[in-house]
Amino acid sequence: RCKGPLKVVLLMEPKSSVTNYRESPRAELSRSNFKNLTMLIRIGSLSDASIFQLAGTSAASQIIVLPSSSPSVSSGPDQRNQADANVLSSLLALTAVKSDSSRVIVESSKPSTTETIGSIFGSDNVTIVDQSIASKMFNHFARQRGLFAIYSELLSHTGTIINVRSFPTLDGLTYRELNDGFRKSLVCGIIRNGQVTFLPPMDSTVFHAEDKVMVISKKQTQRQPPPGLVRLAAKRRETLEMKNLRNVNAERKIPLEKDSGTHFSRVRKHERTYVSGWASSTPFYIRELDKYVLPGSEVVILSQQSVIEREEILVSVCGGRIKRSPFWARNNNTVVELNNLRVINIRGNPLSKIDSSHAMSCLVRHAKSSQTRVSAVVCGELNWANTAKDPKELDNLLIMSCLLAEQAFADYGRAGSDVAVNLTDGSRVEQLSRARKSVEVVSMNSLMGLYTAQVAEHPYLNRVYRNLFTPDGAKIYVKKLSRFEGRLKQFKHDQRDAVGELIDADSVSQDGLSTTKTTDVDGVQKARAPEVDGYSFEAICQAARFQNERAIGIKRADGRVEMNPYPRPVVRVMPNDSVIVIAYDCKGTKLIEELRD
């Protein structure tokens, strides 16, 4: 009777508020429009194997285990421990009734639980989505404006995503040839022996038949390699066989090109970050931030939470040491020193303008505009979730704290500094982003929902995104067009010729690009490229590759994100637009050399 695939939602019945709990999920599901799913609800204990058997898990192709009480930004450690305990109990109950062919995807709130699940159940049988990646993501979003919209697109179900494909017929080609051969999609790296590596466009690593390639394109596309590359790979293999090199290790390598010294290098600055509020995720955010900043950077935390309690948590989570000085003692403040950060704890109300101004004065007292990056992160307080009646009221408190931080920056001559806030309700992100251009508004709850759904469908993406959020891995950056001006000027003439050739071939008219006619001395009319502003995305890709970067999209001036623009010679990048690239920091080149070896 089901028009689409069957999906069973199993809800645990709590000990109290049974009626309200039953009504809430059903009311929410009834408001949702599931076109391809038939939703069934069963109430029962998630630690009871018989309940799972009644739900038909033995016939399920995929089982997703979520915490019965999903820990939010303002959840305490006890709530997170209870959520992980519930997940472990559910997995034990599932083991007795599930089929061996069923794929299990499970969420855990911290790395220690992830290790426990992996050691007991095995990483091959269970795909673990560690929710601690949310703090890694938020650290990146807070340090560079615009990344949240990009990752929302990459994790969406209708947009352009990172597809992991297996193309054994391309065995023997270099990565540079792979990069140049895919014209309707963008190749960004390979997966070899389970190791994810994003490679520069002109890298000379040789592709193996057992490798997987990461392709940025629309979902469910690029399932077959380009025929031209398949023919080139076959010819390459025939050449190797003729030379009797098939069983020689050297046939897997080609002479490596010398490093041209054009690796992307950022002029790094000391950072001073104002953290408004103390949530359970705050120490994990501080721990991630400490991995990226220069030594001598500072964080000022304003919260009503006990300073002594915050000190103990920071020392436990981040491995810091407490430093006391007469100056901070007089002001009832303390300092915790980490590897690269100095964390200054201040007792005060994040919703008070006076307290916010005092915290900001401690932040900017030694900050020089040309040498220091100043930003703010709004985390919220632990007790706000208890006082707020619903998520909207909690978000109202976060927004108020965000606006006070923005005002404090303006009072100290730092108007326009980056401010990041994490909202509970994802539907308000776009609204606040339009109202406050200088604020990076994110919703980690909604993004982690997309992340879990993507990993459930494509387990390899779990490793891909973990690589993007490690200090030594590749990163996605949003760069101004001026960064590529030097190279683009020499491509200006070439990219106009490319557009002209497309017009002559009648391949551009269907995309709506108008042509103009000119008359030569013989009276023969011919098409020429129209005069347009900006640069083609093809020229941007060529300019980026000389910096060992991979251009993957455009961030328009109005905030729109265009990933994998096509056709590349026609799509224009205007002067006010930004370019989205994948690039390595200095440490990332070490991973490439290991892959070649």
KASULPE-V900336 format. One line per field, one symbol per residue. psi: psi as a letter, one per 20 degrees, with the letter a starting at -180 (. if undefined). burial: 1 if it has 16 or more other C-alpha atoms within 10 Angstrom, else 0. A space follows every 10 residues. Layout:
psi: ???
burial: ???
//
This chain:
psi: hphaqpppoo ppprhrlggh hhhgghgghh iqnohjqopp ppprpjjohh ghghikhhjp hpppoqphnp pahjqrhhhg hhghhhghhg hhhhhhiqqh ippppqpqiq hhhghgghhg ipihhpopoo iiihhgghgg hhiopihghg hhghiriibp ropoqomhij piqqhhhghh hohjrppiar opkippppqq hkqjpppqhi qqppporqqk rliqqphhhg gggghghhgh hhjljhjphh iiqqppqqpi jjqppqoqqq qpppoororh ighhgggghh ihrqpiqqpo poqiqpgggg gggghggika qpppqhghhh jkqrpppagi qoooppproi jphghghghh hhgjhjpphi ippprqpohr qhihhhhphr hhhghhhggg hghhghhhgh hkkkpiqppp qoqgohiigh ghhhhnhipo prnhghhhgh gggghhhnhh hghghhhhkq hjarqpqoqq hhhjgghhhi ighghhhghh hhghjkihhi jjoqqqpqpa hjjppqqqpq oqraqqhghg ghhhhijlqo piaporhjiq poplpqphih pqorhirqpp qpqqrhhhhh hghhhh.
burial: 0000000101 1110000000 0100000000 0000000000 0101111011 1110101101 0110111101 1111100001 1111011101 1011001100 0111111111 0011001100 0000011111 1111111111 1111111111 1111110001 1111111111 1111111110 1101111111 1100011111 1111111100 1111111110 0100100011 0111001001 0000000000 1110000000 0010000001 1111111111 1111111111 1111101111 1111101001 1111100101 1000000000 0011111111 1111111111 1010111011 0011000000 0111111111 1101100000 0001101110 1111111110 0001001111 1111110010 0000000111 1111101101 1111110011 1101101111 1111111110 1001001100 1000110111 1110000100 0000100000 0000001110 0001111111 1111111111 1111110000 1111101111 1111001111 1111000110 1100100
//
